[in-house]
């Protein structure tokens, strides 16, 4: 998972790339935003289930939980592409 969104004009950017590191791209930032939105939606469905005990709320919550887990895992553990900046 990249930990910083760097400007390619920043001299540290080229140095980091030369070391085999990778910066957070706008695509990474968009994916992080999607994962956060999934988490918020999942928590909303969980709260709904706990307040209503409705089966459909539980099913929706579990579906979102699986999606969140898969997306977060893929984001945090991408295929090896060098160290991160």
GIRAUR-V142845 format. One record per pair of residues at least 24 apart in sequence whose ideal C-beta (glycine too) atoms are under 10 Angstrom apart, sorted by the first residue. I is the first residue (numbers start at 1). GAP is how many residues later the second one is. If there is no record, write none. Layout:
i->I gap->GAP
i->I gap->GAP
This chain:
i->1 gap->27
i->1 gap->30
i->1 gap->31
i->1 gap->71
i->1 gap->74
i->1 gap->75
i->1 gap->76
i->1 gap->77
i->1 gap->83
i->2 gap->26
i->2 gap->27
i->2 gap->30
i->2 gap->73
i->2 gap->76
i->2 gap->79
i->2 gap->82
i->2 gap->83
i->3 gap->25
i->3 gap->81
i->3 gap->82
i->4 gap->80
i->4 gap->81
i->5 gap->24
i->5 gap->27
i->5 gap->80
i->6 gap->79
i->10 gap->75
i->12 gap->73
i->13 gap->72
i->15 gap->70
i->16 gap->66
i->16 gap->67
i->16 gap->68
i->16 gap->69
i->17 gap->65
i->17 gap->68
i->19 gap->63
i->19 gap->64
i->19 gap->66
i->20 gap->61
i->20 gap->62
i->20 gap->63
i->21 gap->60
i->21 gap->61
i->21 gap->62
i->21 gap->63
i->21 gap->64
i->22 gap->56
i->22 gap->59
i->22 gap->60
i->22 gap->61
i->22 gap->62
i->22 gap->63
i->23 gap->61
i->23 gap->62
i->24 gap->60
i->24 gap->61
i->28 gap->47
i->28 gap->50
i->28 gap->56
i->31 gap->40
i->31 gap->41
i->31 gap->43
i->31 gap->44
i->31 gap->47
i->32 gap->39
i->32 gap->40
i->32 gap->43
i->34 gap->33
i->34 gap->34
i->34 gap->37
i->34 gap->41
i->35 gap->32
i->35 gap->33
i->35 gap->35
i->35 gap->36
i->35 gap->37
i->35 gap->39
i->35 gap->40
i->35 gap->41
i->36 gap->32
i->36 gap->36
i->37 gap->31
i->38 gap->26
i->38 gap->27
i->38 gap->29
i->38 gap->30
i->38 gap->31
i->38 gap->32
i->38 gap->33
i->38 gap->34
i->39 gap->25
i->39 gap->26
i->39 gap->29
i->39 gap->32
i->39 gap->33
i->40 gap->24
i->40 gap->28
i->41 gap->26
i->41 gap->27
i->42 gap->24
i->42 gap->25
i->42 gap->26
i->42 gap->27
i->43 gap->25
